[in-house]
Amino acid sequence: MGNRLDGKRILITGAVDNIGKACVASFLEEGARVVIADIDAAKGEATAAELGAGFVKADVSDEASVRTMVDRAVDDLGGLDGLCQLAAVQIVGSLETLSVEDWDRSFAVNVRGQFLGAKHALPALRVSGNGSIVNMASVAGKIGAGVYGATKAAVMSLTRALATEFAKDNVRANSVCPGWTDTAFNNPAINAMGGKEAHAELVRRTVPLARQGSPSEIAPIVVYLVSDESSYMTGQAITVDGGLTMS
Ligand SMILES: NC(=O)c1ccc[n+]([C@@H]2O[C@H](COP(=O)([O-])OP(=O)(O)OC[C@H]3O[C@@H](n4cnc5c(N)ncnc54)[C@H](O)[C@@H]3O)[C@@H](O)[C@H]2O)c1
């Protein structure tokens, strides 16, 4: 139990399991109060009850839903100091055959969602006087990785735009780029590359640390970025990938 986030009021999206759930557990351990938002209400209610956070059902691709999500979090927490945006989909497939619907859905959730979250949270983050936005990108945004990679490159660019524009309000914005992290989120990509063994071999061959990361190895970076320890850091994209990209 620490106090690195003492008194911080944090809204986090896409956090009913895996990386987001690890972030919520760390936020609470460091003294924050937290509201989770996700499209999966059943898992969301269960995770929130298990960890001691609030929960609001939201579809981040929908503006009315995001407005309600932010209002609920601000009401429940009495303000907002941190917005962490992890909600995302990963649609796998060749760009030659990808449908326009799948392209649009990917950008609607992964990019429009983060734009809407930042837009509607800004008034409360401004009042905080020390606001921090942490957007989940991916190393997929630094290499060629289909529509998913394209959305994550957009997340990094969007985050730099938020950092530039919101600095006058003392609201910082940074993104995090995990590499292979051991969650079911990657199952469609792993299946597409021939299954678990083929994937494990690829990881051994291409990742210098020769293994996947775990959600608990990503959460500390998010804690740091939302805390005042990173008060002079904005517009960055922090990579946590076992040495895969070294960039
Ligand atoms: N697992 C990895 O290897 C990896 C690597 C790099 C980046 N990431 C990123 O980390 C984040 C968390 O991924 P994870 O591996 O923990 O998987 P996850 O499946 O636990 O997280 C994604 C969450 O987003 C939610 N979501 C999807 N669509 C939504 C919508 N329209 N509105 C609200 N919520 C929605 C899902 O219900 C889910 O809870 C994602 O942004 C992902 O892109 C993951």
The ligand as an SDF file (V2000), in Angstrom:
LIG
                    3D

 44 48  0  0  0  0  0  0  0  0999 V2000
   -2.4540   -7.4920  -24.9060 N   0  0  0  0  0  0  0  0  0  0  0  0
   -1.5190   -6.9310  -25.6360 C   0  0  0  0  0  0  0  0  0  0  0  0
   -0.5630   -7.5940  -26.1330 O   0  0  0  0  0  0  0  0  0  0  0  0
   -1.5340   -5.4490  -25.8930 C   0  0  0  0  0  0  0  0  0  0  0  0
   -0.3830   -4.8830  -26.4790 C   0  0  0  0  0  0  0  0  0  0  0  0
   -0.3840   -3.5210  -26.7420 C   0  0  0  0  0  0  0  0  0  0  0  0
   -1.4790   -2.7410  -26.4090 C   0  0  0  0  0  0  0  0  0  0  0  0
   -2.5650   -3.3200  -25.8410 N   0  0  0  0  0  0  0  0  0  0  0  0
   -3.6870   -2.4480  -25.5240 C   0  0  0  0  0  0  0  0  0  0  0  0
   -3.9720   -2.5280  -24.1400 O   0  0  0  0  0  0  0  0  0  0  0  0
   -5.3650   -2.2480  -23.9370 C   0  0  0  0  0  0  0  0  0  0  0  0
   -5.9860   -3.3420  -23.0720 C   0  0  0  0  0  0  0  0  0  0  0  0
   -5.8370   -4.5680  -23.7380 O   0  0  0  0  0  0  0  0  0  0  0  0
   -5.9300   -5.9800  -22.9830 P   0  0  0  0  0  0  0  0  0  0  0  0
   -4.9340   -6.8800  -23.6120 O   0  0  0  0  0  0  0  0  0  0  0  0
   -5.9000   -5.7620  -21.5260 O   0  0  0  0  0  0  0  0  0  0  0  0
   -7.3540   -6.5400  -23.4860 O   0  0  0  0  0  0  0  0  0  0  0  0
   -8.8580   -6.3930  -22.9150 P   0  0  0  0  0  0  0  0  0  0  0  0
   -9.7150   -7.1540  -23.8460 O   0  0  0  0  0  0  0  0  0  0  0  0
   -8.9020   -6.7700  -21.4770 O   0  0  0  0  0  0  0  0  0  0  0  0
   -9.1560   -4.8250  -23.0290 O   0  0  0  0  0  0  0  0  0  0  0  0
  -10.0070   -4.2100  -23.9800 C   0  0  0  0  0  0  0  0  0  0  0  0
  -11.2620   -3.7340  -23.2850 C   0  0  0  0  0  0  0  0  0  0  0  0
  -11.9450   -2.7930  -24.1170 O   0  0  0  0  0  0  0  0  0  0  0  0
  -13.3410   -3.0040  -23.9330 C   0  0  0  0  0  0  0  0  0  0  0  0
  -14.0710   -2.4320  -25.0780 N   0  0  0  0  0  0  0  0  0  0  0  0
  -14.0770   -2.8650  -26.3660 C   0  0  0  0  0  0  0  0  0  0  0  0
  -14.8890   -2.0910  -27.1120 N   0  0  0  0  0  0  0  0  0  0  0  0
  -15.3880   -1.1430  -26.2860 C   0  0  0  0  0  0  0  0  0  0  0  0
  -16.2720   -0.0390  -26.4780 C   0  0  0  0  0  0  0  0  0  0  0  0
  -16.8010    0.2370  -27.6750 N   0  0  0  0  0  0  0  0  0  0  0  0
  -16.5710    0.7380  -25.4070 N   0  0  0  0  0  0  0  0  0  0  0  0
  -16.0470    0.4710  -24.1780 C   0  0  0  0  0  0  0  0  0  0  0  0
  -15.2180   -0.5620  -23.9400 N   0  0  0  0  0  0  0  0  0  0  0  0
  -14.8830   -1.3510  -24.9920 C   0  0  0  0  0  0  0  0  0  0  0  0
  -13.4570   -4.5210  -23.8280 C   0  0  0  0  0  0  0  0  0  0  0  0
  -14.7100   -4.9190  -23.2640 O   0  0  0  0  0  0  0  0  0  0  0  0
  -12.2600   -4.8390  -22.9500 C   0  0  0  0  0  0  0  0  0  0  0  0
  -12.6020   -4.7940  -21.5750 O   0  0  0  0  0  0  0  0  0  0  0  0
   -5.9750   -2.0830  -25.3260 C   0  0  0  0  0  0  0  0  0  0  0  0
   -6.0170   -0.7050  -25.6430 O   0  0  0  0  0  0  0  0  0  0  0  0
   -4.9750   -2.7890  -26.2270 C   0  0  0  0  0  0  0  0  0  0  0  0
   -5.0130   -2.2790  -27.5390 O   0  0  0  0  0  0  0  0  0  0  0  0
   -2.6210   -4.6570  -25.5760 C   0  0  0  0  0  0  0  0  0  0  0  0
  1  2  1  0
  2  3  2  0
  2  4  1  0
  4  5  1  0
  4 44  2  0
  5  6  2  0
  6  7  1  0
  7  8  2  0
  8  9  1  0
  8 44  1  0
  9 10  1  0
  9 42  1  0
 10 11  1  0
 11 12  1  0
 11 40  1  0
 12 13  1  0
 13 14  1  0
 14 15  2  0
 14 16  1  0
 14 17  1  0
 17 18  1  0
 18 19  2  0
 18 20  1  0
 18 21  1  0
 21 22  1  0
 22 23  1  0
 23 24  1  0
 23 38  1  0
 24 25  1  0
 25 26  1  0
 25 36  1  0
 26 27  1  0
 26 35  1  0
 27 28  2  0
 28 29  1  0
 29 30  1  0
 29 35  2  0
 30 31  1  0
 30 32  2  0
 32 33  1  0
 33 34  2  0
 34 35  1  0
 36 37  1  0
 36 38  1  0
 38 39  1  0
 40 41  1  0
 40 42  1  0
 42 43  1  0
M  CHG  2   8   1  16  -1
M  END
$$$$
